[in-house]
Amino acid sequence: MGRSIFIALLALLLSTWVVAEEQAAGTLRVGQNLYYTRGTARAKEQLLEFPYRHANSSREFKAFAVHEGQGVRLIFKKDEIEGKKDKSGDLVNQDFAMDHPFMKVLDQIKLDALLHTYQSLQKTSPEDDENWHILSGGSAVHKVFFKNSQARHYCIVAVHDPTTKKISQPILLSFQRSNQGPMATLVSPQGSFASAPQRVDPMVNAGTHHVFKYLESRKGF
């Protein structure tokens, strides 16, 4: 019963699909004369990794982002941030509070990383990926997810059949609290489309509500 209700909510979200402005490809500034190329970020459960380059250079170095207190810490290699080959192994950290303007840039980088994870799932059977967390109510959520600077969660959700143990129909969803309770919105594989937000009623959409509670109890990447 729970699984059928979960599938019904997915169908409702798909039926309210609306088109938003297409996301522009390009670069984002991530520091003084430092640039990130869109679509190249990668993520694990609690780690964001993205390449960056110096202005007027095609050579790429890697930066990392992790949670630090209530904010985020960026980690660079000291030599590389100066445009040189890493020899010392020394690191340079920079911390950002959630309300810092740079967090809006990081939101876009994190979305790139999640989209890459989703696209990778399309190339194999979803159950071949070991990073699924099985929830009651016929749902499964991928462990690679994030919360942006506006307290909106982005994740990959799928249908789980407890009888066959199969995971199918993975989709991208975003969740955000409102005065009416948690709201779920469908996100396109390009990150540039969304459905009309739908209220997640725990009495009606138990599977989807379990996903939301899972996301709220963890930090993601």
C-alpha positions, 0 to 999 in steps of 0.5 A, spaced: 500 500 500 505 504 501 509 503 495 503 504 491 502 511 494 509 513 493 508 511 486 502 515 486 506 522 488 511 521 483 506 521 478 502 527 481 509 531 481 510 529 473 503 531 471 505 538 474 511 539 470 513 546 468 519 549 464 524 554 467 529 558 464 535 553 462 541 553 466 546 556 462 553 553 461 559 556 463 564 558 469 563 560 476 568 564 480 570 561 486 576 565 488 580 571 486 582 569 479 580 562 480 574 559 476 570 553 476 567 549 470 560 548 470 558 540 470 565 538 473 564 537 480 563 530 484 560 528 491 560 523 496 556 522 502 559 528 506 565 531 501 564 535 495 570 535 490 571 540 484 576 542 480 578 549 479 583 553 474 587 560 475 585 565 470 588 565 463 590 557 465 587 551 463 591 547 468 586 544 473 587 543 481 582 540 486 578 543 491 574 540 497 568 542 501 566 539 508 561 541 513 564 545 519 560 547 524 554 551 522 557 552 515 562 550 510 570 549 509 573 550 503 580 546 502 585 547 497 593 545 497 597 551 498 602 551 492 596 549 487 592 555 490 598 559 488 598 556 481 604 552 482 605 544 483 604 541 490 610 540 493 609 542 500 603 538 501 600 544 506 593 546 506 589 552 506 582 552 509 577 558 508 570 557 512 564 560 510 557 561 514 551 559 511 549 566 509 555 568 506 554 570 498 559 565 496 554 559 498 550 561 492 555 559 488 557 553 492 549 551 491 550 551 484 557 547 484 553 542 489 547 541 484 552 539 479 555 534 483 548 531 484 546 531 477 552 527 475 551 522 480 544 522 477 546 521 470 551 515 473 545 512 475 542 512 468 548 508 465 547 502 470 541 498 474 540 502 480 540 497 485 548 496 482 549 502 486 551 500 494 549 508 496 541 507 497 538 507 504 532 503 504 526 506 507 519 504 509 513 506 505 516 503 498 521 508 498 529 509 497 533 515 497 541 515 495 546 517 500 549 522 496 544 529 497 545 536 499 542 542 503 543 548 499 543 555 503 536 556 502 535 550 507 532 546 501 534 539 500 536 536 493 536 528 493 535 522 488 529 518 490 527 511 487 521 506 488 523 500 492 520 493 492 521 489 498 519 483 495 524 483 489 529 488 493 529 491 486 530 499 486 527 503 480 524 509 477 530 514 480 528 521 480 531 528 482 527 531 488 527 537 492 524 538 499 523 544 503 519 546 509 513 551 509 508 553 513 504 547 510 509 542 512 514 539 507 513 541 500 516 536 494 518 539 488 521 535 481 527 537 478 529 535 471 536 531 470 539 538 467 537 541 474 533 547 470 526 544 470 521 543 476 514 541 478 509 545 482 511 544 489 506 538 492 505 538 500 508 531 503 502 529 508 505 523 512 498 520 512 498 520 505 505 520 502 508 516 508 514 513 503 516 520 501 515 523 508 520 518 510 525 521 505 524 528 508 525 526 515 531 522 513 534 528 509 533 532 515 536 528 520 543 528 516 547 533 513 549 530 506 555 533 502 
